Amino acid sequence: MANSTLLADLVLDFIAYLRETKKSDSTIIAYKKDLEQLTEFLARLGKTEANSVLAIDLESFLTELAEKKYTPKSVARKLNAIKGFFRWLRQKSLIGSDPAFSVAHPKYQMPAPRVLSVLEYRALRDAARSDPRTAAIVEILLQTGMRISELAALTLDDITPRGIKVGDRTLPLHSNLKTTIDNYLKTRGSQNSKHLFITKTGRPLLIRNIRSTIERCFVEAGVEDATVNDIRNTFIVHQLTRGVDLVTLSKIVGHKRLSTTERYLSLIKEPAKGKTNQLEEL
C-alpha cells in the first residue's frame, strides 16, 4: 500500500484490496467508477486528503446526484461503495474517524421481483435450443438459480458428479441439465481454457456477452420486460411454491440473509402444504 494520504491514491489501494479479496469484476468496476466520481466532487471542494472529508461533504455529494436525476437506487449503490471505502480506511487507521458512518441511505421502494410464467421460461428454453452453448447457459440458470457472474466464472472442474460447485456451495445437477451441458461440451472442443463457457477463439465468455445472448433469446421468445436476473427470481419462487424450505433454498442461491429469501414468499399464490429439501426441475 502506498504511503500517500491523497484520496485518489487511496481509492486505487482500495480497488487493489477488492481484487485481493476476490470481489467480482462487476463490483470492482462499479466501486472504482463511483469512488472516482466522489473524489472529483471532493476535489472541487478543495478536499483531496482523506482526513479532510466530513459527513456533510458526502451528504452534499448525494444531494448533487439527486439533483442530476440519479435514481434513489443508484444513489444508494454509490453510498454502499463510499461506506465500504471509508470503513476500510478506518480499519487501516488511515483516517481518525469514519465520515460515512452517519450518512443515511436514501429511501426507495423496491419493485416486486419479475417472475417468468411457465409458458415464458419454456419459450426462452425453446429459443435457446438451436445453439448448444446458449442452451446450456439458459438451462443452468433455470435449474440452479445462480447469478450471471457466478455462471461466467464457472470452470470445467466445477462440473462434478455431485453437482455444480459455486464457491462453497454445491448446486444440484439434474439429469436433463447434465445432458444439456454434455451436449455443449461436445461442441466446445478441447480449447486450452479452464472456463466452462468460452468464445470460438477460446476466450472466457464475459458477463456482458452472456447477458446480450439471453436478451436476444427473450426477444425471439416474445418474452417482454424481462432481464437475466428474472430467471433467478423464477427459480426461487418455483422452489418455494413447491415447498422447499427457506433455509435450504437460501443456502442454494447464496443469499447472505434469510430475509432476502423470505421476501419472495409474498409472490407465492398457492404454496405447497408440506415442506421438502429436494429441489424440483423447472
BATOR-48453 format. One record per residue (C-alpha): x, y, z; residue in one letter. Coordinates in steps of 0.02 Angstrom, whole numbers, plus 50000, padded with zeros to 5 digits. Layout:
BEGIN
<rec><u>X</u><v>Y</v><w>Z</w><code>A</code></rec>
...
//
This chain:
BEGIN
<rec><u>50000</u><v>50000</v><w>50000</w><code>M</code></rec>
<rec><u>50062</u><v>50174</v><w>49958</w><code>A</code></rec>
<rec><u>50104</u><v>50298</v><w>50097</w><code>N</code></rec>
<rec><u>50002</u><v>50433</v><w>50012</w><code>S</code></rec>
<rec><u>49852</u><v>50506</v><w>50102</w><code>T</code></rec>
<rec><u>49779</u><v>50576</v><w>49941</w><code>L</code></rec>
<rec><u>49603</u><v>50512</v><w>49907</w><code>L</code></rec>
<rec><u>49642</u><v>50469</v><w>49726</w><code>A</code></rec>
<rec><u>49788</u><v>50357</v><w>49780</w><code>D</code></rec>
<rec><u>49690</u><v>50277</v><w>49921</w><code>L</code></rec>
<rec><u>49548</u><v>50234</v><w>49802</w><code>V</code></rec>
<rec><u>49674</u><v>50137</v><w>49695</w><code>L</code></rec>
<rec><u>49736</u><v>50047</v><w>49852</w><code>D</code></rec>
<rec><u>49557</u><v>50004</v><w>49899</w><code>F</code></rec>
<rec><u>49521</u><v>49935</v><w>49725</w><code>I</code></rec>
<rec><u>49679</u><v>49829</v><w>49738</w><code>A</code></rec>
<rec><u>49614</u><v>49765</v><w>49906</w><code>Y</code></rec>
<rec><u>49448</u><v>49717</v><w>49825</w><code>L</code></rec>
<rec><u>49541</u><v>49618</v><w>49692</w><code>R</code></rec>
<rec><u>49645</u><v>49530</v><w>49826</w><code>E</code></rec>
<rec><u>49487</u><v>49479</v><w>49918</w><code>T</code></rec>
<rec><u>49413</u><v>49406</v><w>49758</w><code>K</code></rec>
<rec><u>49268</u><v>49528</v><w>49738</w><code>K</code></rec>
<rec><u>49175</u><v>49508</v><w>49573</w><code>S</code></rec>
<rec><u>49234</u><v>49605</v><w>49422</w><code>D</code></rec>
<rec><u>49067</u><v>49694</v><w>49411</w><code>S</code></rec>
<rec><u>49081</u><v>49753</v><w>49593</w><code>T</code></rec>
<rec><u>49260</u><v>49814</v><w>49568</w><code>I</code></rec>
<rec><u>49215</u><v>49910</v><w>49409</w><code>I</code></rec>
<rec><u>49063</u><v>49991</v><w>49491</w><code>A</code></rec>
<rec><u>49156</u><v>50038</v><w>49652</w><code>Y</code></rec>
<rec><u>49301</u><v>50113</v><w>49554</w><code>K</code></rec>
<rec><u>49185</u><v>50220</v><w>49449</w><code>K</code></rec>
<rec><u>49082</u><v>50277</v><w>49599</w><code>D</code></rec>
<rec><u>49234</u><v>50322</v><w>49705</w><code>L</code></rec>
<rec><u>49318</u><v>50415</v><w>49562</w><code>E</code></rec>
<rec><u>49158</u><v>50515</v><w>49542</w><code>Q</code></rec>
<rec><u>49165</u><v>50556</v><w>49728</w><code>L</code></rec>
<rec><u>49348</u><v>50609</v><w>49725</w><code>T</code></rec>
<rec><u>49313</u><v>50725</v><w>49578</w><code>E</code></rec>
<rec><u>49171</u><v>50805</v><w>49676</w><code>F</code></rec>
<rec><u>49277</u><v>50824</v><w>49833</w><code>L</code></rec>
<rec><u>49419</u><v>50899</v><w>49731</w><code>A</code></rec>
<rec><u>49300</u><v>51037</v><w>49677</w><code>R</code></rec>
<rec><u>49277</u><v>51073</v><w>49862</w><code>L</code></rec>
<rec><u>49465</u><v>51081</v><w>49882</w><code>G</code></rec>
<rec><u>49471</u><v>50917</v><w>49977</w><code>K</code></rec>
<rec><u>49599</u><v>50792</v><w>49914</w><code>T</code></rec>
<rec><u>49659</u><v>50718</v><w>50080</w><code>E</code></rec>
<rec><u>49563</u><v>50575</v><w>50162</w><code>A</code></rec>
<rec><u>49562</u><v>50654</v><w>50335</w><code>N</code></rec>
<rec><u>49486</u><v>50815</v><w>50269</w><code>S</code></rec>
<rec><u>49321</u><v>50734</v><w>50218</w><code>V</code></rec>
<rec><u>49169</u><v>50766</v><w>50329</w><code>L</code></rec>
<rec><u>48997</u><v>50686</v><w>50333</w><code>A</code></rec>
<rec><u>48922</u><v>50849</v><w>50265</w><code>I</code></rec>
<rec><u>49035</u><v>50834</v><w>50112</w><code>D</code></rec>
<rec><u>48969</u><v>50661</v><w>50075</w><code>L</code></rec>
<rec><u>48790</u><v>50718</v><w>50100</w><code>E</code></rec>
<rec><u>48822</u><v>50861</v><w>49978</w><code>S</code></rec>
<rec><u>48884</u><v>50734</v><w>49852</w><code>F</code></rec>
<rec><u>48724</u><v>50632</v><w>49871</w><code>L</code></rec>
<rec><u>48620</u><v>50789</v><w>49853</w><code>T</code></rec>
<rec><u>48709</u><v>50832</v><w>49691</w><code>E</code></rec>
<rec><u>48674</u><v>50657</v><w>49624</w><code>L</code></rec>
<rec><u>48489</u><v>50678</v><w>49663</w><code>A</code></rec>
<rec><u>48488</u><v>50848</v><w>49576</w><code>E</code></rec>
<rec><u>48566</u><v>50764</v><w>49424</w><code>K</code></rec>
<rec><u>48416</u><v>50645</v><w>49423</w><code>K</code></rec>
<rec><u>48506</u><v>50489</v><w>49483</w><code>Y</code></rec>
<rec><u>48378</u><v>50366</v><w>49549</w><code>T</code></rec>
<rec><u>48372</u><v>50331</v><w>49737</w><code>P</code></rec>
<rec><u>48430</u><v>50154</v><w>49698</w><code>K</code></rec>
<rec><u>48583</u><v>50218</v><w>49604</w><code>S</code></rec>
<rec><u>48624</u><v>50340</v><w>49744</w><code>V</code></rec>
<rec><u>48608</u><v>50201</v><w>49872</w><code>A</code></rec>
<rec><u>48727</u><v>50092</v><w>49772</w><code>R</code></rec>
<rec><u>48855</u><v>50231</v><w>49764</w><code>K</code></rec>
<rec><u>48838</u><v>50259</v><w>49950</w><code>L</code></rec>
<rec><u>48875</u><v>50074</v><w>49979</w><code>N</code></rec>
<rec><u>49040</u><v>50098</v><w>49887</w><code>A</code></rec>
<rec><u>49079</u><v>50255</v><w>49988</w><code>I</code></rec>
<rec><u>49039</u><v>50172</v><w>50154</w><code>K</code></rec>
<rec><u>49145</u><v>50021</v><w>50109</w><code>G</code></rec>
<rec><u>49291</u><v>50133</v><w>50061</w><code>F</code></rec>
<rec><u>49291</u><v>50240</v><w>50218</w><code>F</code></rec>
<rec><u>49261</u><v>50089</v><w>50331</w><code>R</code></rec>
<rec><u>49417</u><v>50010</v><w>50254</w><code>W</code></rec>
<rec><u>49516</u><v>50171</v><w>50282</w><code>L</code></rec>
<rec><u>49463</u><v>50173</v><w>50464</w><code>R</code></rec>
<rec><u>49507</u><v>49989</v><w>50488</w><code>Q</code></rec>
<rec><u>49680</u><v>50026</v><w>50417</w><code>K</code></rec>
<rec><u>49697</u><v>50177</v><w>50535</w><code>S</code></rec>
<rec><u>49718</u><v>50290</v><w>50383</w><code>L</code></rec>
<rec><u>49584</u><v>50409</v><w>50449</w><code>I</code></rec>
<rec><u>49539</u><v>50460</v><w>50626</w><code>G</code></rec>
<rec><u>49351</u><v>50439</v><w>50607</w><code>S</code></rec>
<rec><u>49231</u><v>50373</v><w>50476</w><code>D</code></rec>
<rec><u>49135</u><v>50518</v><w>50394</w><code>P</code></rec>
<rec><u>49019</u><v>50398</v><w>50302</w><code>A</code></rec>
<rec><u>48959</u><v>50307</v><w>50458</w><code>F</code></rec>
<rec><u>48816</u><v>50426</v><w>50496</w><code>S</code></rec>
<rec><u>48763</u><v>50459</v><w>50316</w><code>V</code></rec>
<rec><u>48592</u><v>50383</v><w>50287</w><code>A</code></rec>
<rec><u>48538</u><v>50288</v><w>50132</w><code>H</code></rec>
<rec><u>48400</u><v>50367</v><w>50027</w><code>P</code></rec>
<rec><u>48231</u><v>50283</v><w>50044</w><code>K</code></rec>
<rec><u>48162</u><v>50197</v><w>49892</w><code>Y</code></rec>
<rec><u>48030</u><v>50067</v><w>49854</w><code>Q</code></rec>
<rec><u>48098</u><v>49901</v><w>49795</w><code>M</code></rec>
<rec><u>47998</u><v>49840</v><w>49645</w><code>P</code></rec>
<rec><u>47921</u><v>49668</v><w>49657</w><code>A</code></rec>
<rec><u>48033</u><v>49535</v><w>49577</w><code>P</code></rec>
<rec><u>47981</u><v>49487</v><w>49400</w><code>R</code></rec>
<rec><u>47943</u><v>49301</v><w>49386</w><code>V</code></rec>
<rec><u>47929</u><v>49211</v><w>49220</w><code>L</code></rec>
<rec><u>47774</u><v>49109</v><w>49190</w><code>S</code></rec>
<rec><u>47789</u><v>48927</v><w>49139</w><code>V</code></rec>
<rec><u>47750</u><v>48974</v><w>48959</w><code>L</code></rec>
<rec><u>47882</u><v>49112</v><w>48962</w><code>E</code></rec>
<rec><u>48027</u><v>49008</v><w>49027</w><code>Y</code></rec>
<rec><u>47981</u><v>48865</v><w>48911</w><code>R</code></rec>
<rec><u>47982</u><v>48987</v><w>48766</w><code>A</code></rec>
<rec><u>48152</u><v>49050</v><w>48824</w><code>L</code></rec>
<rec><u>48217</u><v>48872</v><w>48828</w><code>R</code></rec>
<rec><u>48149</u><v>48840</v><w>48653</w><code>D</code></rec>
<rec><u>48231</u><v>48999</v><w>48587</w><code>A</code></rec>
<rec><u>48400</u><v>48941</v><w>48654</w><code>A</code></rec>
<rec><u>48386</u><v>48762</v><w>48596</w><code>R</code></rec>
<rec><u>48466</u><v>48784</v><w>48424</w><code>S</code></rec>
<rec><u>48636</u><v>48833</v><w>48499</w><code>D</code></rec>
<rec><u>48714</u><v>48708</v><w>48623</w><code>P</code></rec>
<rec><u>48810</u><v>48842</v><w>48718</w><code>R</code></rec>
<rec><u>48660</u><v>48956</v><w>48738</w><code>T</code></rec>
<rec><u>48550</u><v>48808</v><w>48785</w><code>A</code></rec>
<rec><u>48674</u><v>48759</v><w>48922</w><code>A</code></rec>
<rec><u>48681</u><v>48938</v><w>48988</w><code>I</code></rec>
<rec><u>48492</u><v>48954</v><w>48998</w><code>V</code></rec>
<rec><u>48470</u><v>48781</v><w>49074</w><code>E</code></rec>
<rec><u>48600</u><v>48810</v><w>49210</w><code>I</code></rec>
<rec><u>48517</u><v>48975</v><w>49259</w><code>L</code></rec>
<rec><u>48343</u><v>48897</v><w>49259</w><code>L</code></rec>
<rec><u>48391</u><v>48741</v><w>49357</w><code>Q</code></rec>
<rec><u>48510</u><v>48817</v><w>49486</w><code>T</code></rec>
<rec><u>48459</u><v>48999</v><w>49507</w><code>G</code></rec>
<rec><u>48642</u><v>49052</v><w>49508</w><code>M</code></rec>
<rec><u>48694</u><v>49231</v><w>49472</w><code>R</code></rec>
<rec><u>48757</u><v>49277</v><w>49299</w><code>I</code></rec>
<rec><u>48927</u><v>49324</v><w>49374</w><code>S</code></rec>
<rec><u>48939</u><v>49151</v><w>49451</w><code>E</code></rec>
<rec><u>48894</u><v>49069</v><w>49286</w><code>L</code></rec>
<rec><u>49028</u><v>49170</v><w>49192</w><code>A</code></rec>
<rec><u>49158</u><v>49113</v><w>49319</w><code>A</code></rec>
<rec><u>49119</u><v>48926</v><w>49305</w><code>L</code></rec>
<rec><u>49263</u><v>48813</v><w>49258</w><code>T</code></rec>
<rec><u>49266</u><v>48637</v><w>49188</w><code>L</code></rec>
<rec><u>49319</u><v>48574</v><w>49360</w><code>D</code></rec>
<rec><u>49162</u><v>48649</v><w>49438</w><code>D</code></rec>
<rec><u>49053</u><v>48522</v><w>49346</w><code>I</code></rec>
<rec><u>49065</u><v>48367</v><w>49455</w><code>T</code></rec>
<rec><u>48964</u><v>48206</v><w>49477</w><code>P</code></rec>
<rec><u>48899</u><v>48276</v><w>49643</w><code>R</code></rec>
<rec><u>48840</u><v>48441</v><w>49568</w><code>G</code></rec>
<rec><u>48899</u><v>48612</v><w>49510</w><code>I</code></rec>
<rec><u>49023</u><v>48697</v><w>49627</w><code>K</code></rec>
<rec><u>48996</u><v>48883</v><w>49656</w><code>V</code></rec>
<rec><u>49113</u><v>48944</v><w>49792</w><code>G</code></rec>
<rec><u>49070</u><v>48845</v><w>49948</w><code>D</code></rec>
<rec><u>48902</u><v>48790</v><w>49878</w><code>R</code></rec>
<rec><u>48863</u><v>48634</v><w>49776</w><code>T</code></rec>
<rec><u>48711</u><v>48655</v><w>49666</w><code>L</code></rec>
<rec><u>48608</u><v>48507</v><w>49602</w><code>P</code></rec>
<rec><u>48649</u><v>48435</v><w>49432</w><code>L</code></rec>
<rec><u>48487</u><v>48357</v><w>49370</w><code>H</code></rec>
<rec><u>48494</u><v>48229</v><w>49231</w><code>S</code></rec>
<rec><u>48419</u><v>48345</v><w>49100</w><code>N</code></rec>
<rec><u>48539</u><v>48484</v><w>49147</w><code>L</code></rec>
<rec><u>48687</u><v>48364</v><w>49139</w><code>K</code></rec>
<rec><u>48631</u><v>48309</v><w>48965</w><code>T</code></rec>
<rec><u>48621</u><v>48489</v><w>48906</w><code>T</code></rec>
<rec><u>48796</u><v>48528</v><w>48974</w><code>I</code></rec>
<rec><u>48867</u><v>48369</v><w>48896</w><code>D</code></rec>
<rec><u>48792</u><v>48418</v><w>48727</w><code>N</code></rec>
<rec><u>48878</u><v>48586</v><w>48739</w><code>Y</code></rec>
<rec><u>49045</u><v>48510</v><w>48790</w><code>L</code></rec>
<rec><u>49042</u><v>48403</v><w>48632</w><code>K</code></rec>
<rec><u>49038</u><v>48562</v><w>48527</w><code>T</code></rec>
<rec><u>49156</u><v>48661</v><w>48640</w><code>R</code></rec>
<rec><u>49307</u><v>48564</v><w>48581</w><code>G</code></rec>
<rec><u>49471</u><v>48546</v><w>48675</w><code>S</code></rec>
<rec><u>49510</u><v>48730</v><w>48688</w><code>Q</code></rec>
<rec><u>49651</u><v>48769</v><w>48810</w><code>N</code></rec>
<rec><u>49542</u><v>48861</v><w>48935</w><code>S</code></rec>
<rec><u>49483</u><v>48813</v><w>49109</w><code>K</code></rec>
<rec><u>49323</u><v>48915</v><w>49090</w><code>H</code></rec>
<rec><u>49165</u><v>48818</v><w>49051</w><code>L</code></rec>
<rec><u>49091</u><v>48947</v><w>48934</w><code>F</code></rec>
<rec><u>49210</u><v>49014</v><w>48802</w><code>I</code></rec>
<rec><u>49207</u><v>49102</v><w>48635</w><code>T</code></rec>
<rec><u>49255</u><v>49018</v><w>48471</w><code>K</code></rec>
<rec><u>49433</u><v>49079</v><w>48499</w><code>T</code></rec>
<rec><u>49442</u><v>49003</v><w>48672</w><code>G</code></rec>
<rec><u>49423</u><v>49162</v><w>48774</w><code>R</code></rec>
<rec><u>49310</u><v>49164</v><w>48927</w><code>P</code></rec>
<rec><u>49133</u><v>49219</v><w>48887</w><code>L</code></rec>
<rec><u>49107</u><v>49385</v><w>48976</w><code>L</code></rec>
<rec><u>48956</u><v>49434</v><w>49080</w><code>I</code></rec>
<rec><u>48901</u><v>49562</v><w>48951</w><code>R</code></rec>
<rec><u>48911</u><v>49429</v><w>48814</w><code>N</code></rec>
<rec><u>48802</u><v>49311</v><w>48915</w><code>I</code></rec>
<rec><u>48677</u><v>49448</v><w>48955</w><code>R</code></rec>
<rec><u>48661</u><v>49503</v><w>48773</w><code>S</code></rec>
<rec><u>48639</u><v>49322</v><w>48719</w><code>T</code></rec>
<rec><u>48496</u><v>49293</v><w>48840</w><code>I</code></rec>
<rec><u>48417</u><v>49460</v><w>48796</w><code>E</code></rec>
<rec><u>48413</u><v>49405</v><w>48614</w><code>R</code></rec>
<rec><u>48328</u><v>49244</v><w>48668</w><code>C</code></rec>
<rec><u>48198</u><v>49343</v><w>48765</w><code>F</code></rec>
<rec><u>48159</u><v>49442</v><w>48607</w><code>V</code></rec>
<rec><u>48150</u><v>49285</v><w>48500</w><code>E</code></rec>
<rec><u>48039</u><v>49201</v><w>48630</w><code>A</code></rec>
<rec><u>47922</u><v>49351</v><w>48638</w><code>G</code></rec>
<rec><u>47955</u><v>49375</v><w>48825</w><code>V</code></rec>
<rec><u>47938</u><v>49560</v><w>48864</w><code>E</code></rec>
<rec><u>48010</u><v>49666</v><w>49006</w><code>D</code></rec>
<rec><u>48121</u><v>49526</v><w>49069</w><code>A</code></rec>
<rec><u>48303</u><v>49526</v><w>49124</w><code>T</code></rec>
<rec><u>48431</u><v>49391</v><w>49160</w><code>V</code></rec>
<rec><u>48402</u><v>49410</v><w>49347</w><code>N</code></rec>
<rec><u>48218</u><v>49366</v><w>49322</w><code>D</code></rec>
<rec><u>48273</u><v>49188</v><w>49284</w><code>I</code></rec>
<rec><u>48348</u><v>49182</v><w>49459</w><code>R</code></rec>
<rec><u>48185</u><v>49254</v><w>49530</w><code>N</code></rec>
<rec><u>48089</u><v>49120</v><w>49438</w><code>T</code></rec>
<rec><u>48195</u><v>48979</v><w>49509</w><code>F</code></rec>
<rec><u>48173</u><v>49043</v><w>49687</w><code>I</code></rec>
<rec><u>47985</u><v>49067</v><w>49676</w><code>V</code></rec>
<rec><u>47961</u><v>48899</v><w>49589</w><code>H</code></rec>
<rec><u>48054</u><v>48806</v><w>49726</w><code>Q</code></rec>
<rec><u>47964</u><v>48898</v><w>49866</w><code>L</code></rec>
<rec><u>47797</u><v>48859</v><w>49783</w><code>T</code></rec>
<rec><u>47844</u><v>48675</v><w>49782</w><code>R</code></rec>
<rec><u>47878</u><v>48681</v><w>49970</w><code>G</code></rec>
<rec><u>48068</u><v>48691</v><w>49977</w><code>V</code></rec>
<rec><u>48110</u><v>48760</v><w>50148</w><code>D</code></rec>
<rec><u>48182</u><v>48934</v><w>50165</w><code>L</code></rec>
<rec><u>48347</u><v>48884</v><w>50245</w><code>V</code></rec>
<rec><u>48388</u><v>48755</v><w>50111</w><code>T</code></rec>
<rec><u>48342</u><v>48872</v><w>49969</w><code>L</code></rec>
<rec><u>48434</u><v>49020</v><w>50045</w><code>S</code></rec>
<rec><u>48594</u><v>48917</v><w>50050</w><code>K</code></rec>
<rec><u>48570</u><v>48853</v><w>49873</w><code>I</code></rec>
<rec><u>48551</u><v>49026</v><w>49795</w><code>V</code></rec>
<rec><u>48685</u><v>49105</v><w>49905</w><code>G</code></rec>
<rec><u>48582</u><v>49233</v><w>49999</w><code>H</code></rec>
<rec><u>48680</u><v>49304</v><w>50146</w><code>K</code></rec>
<rec><u>48521</u><v>49340</v><w>50243</w><code>R</code></rec>
<rec><u>48368</u><v>49229</v><w>50261</w><code>L</code></rec>
<rec><u>48260</u><v>49385</v><w>50250</w><code>S</code></rec>
<rec><u>48314</u><v>49406</v><w>50069</w><code>T</code></rec>
<rec><u>48236</u><v>49237</v><w>50027</w><code>T</code></rec>
<rec><u>48084</u><v>49272</v><w>50135</w><code>E</code></rec>
<rec><u>48032</u><v>49422</v><w>50031</w><code>R</code></rec>
<rec><u>47991</u><v>49305</v><w>49887</w><code>Y</code></rec>
<rec><u>47856</u><v>49221</v><w>49991</w><code>L</code></rec>
<rec><u>47736</u><v>49363</v><w>49950</w><code>S</code></rec>
<rec><u>47741</u><v>49309</v><w>49767</w><code>L</code></rec>
<rec><u>47677</u><v>49133</v><w>49802</w><code>I</code></rec>
<rec><u>47492</u><v>49112</v><w>49762</w><code>K</code></rec>
<rec><u>47467</u><v>48930</v><w>49808</w><code>E</code></rec>
<rec><u>47606</u><v>48865</v><w>49923</w><code>P</code></rec>
<rec><u>47631</u><v>48679</v><w>49946</w><code>A</code></rec>
<rec><u>47558</u><v>48603</v><w>50104</w><code>K</code></rec>
<rec><u>47715</u><v>48508</v><w>50155</w><code>G</code></rec>
<rec><u>47899</u><v>48554</v><w>50164</w><code>K</code></rec>
<rec><u>48046</u><v>48474</v><w>50074</w><code>T</code></rec>
<rec><u>48231</u><v>48500</v><w>50048</w><code>N</code></rec>
<rec><u>48225</u><v>48422</v><w>49874</w><code>Q</code></rec>
<rec><u>48231</u><v>48543</v><w>49728</w><code>L</code></rec>
<rec><u>48120</u><v>48516</v><w>49578</w><code>E</code></rec>
<rec><u>48168</u><v>48539</v><w>49396</w><code>E</code></rec>
<rec><u>48084</u><v>48680</v><w>49301</w><code>L</code></rec>
//
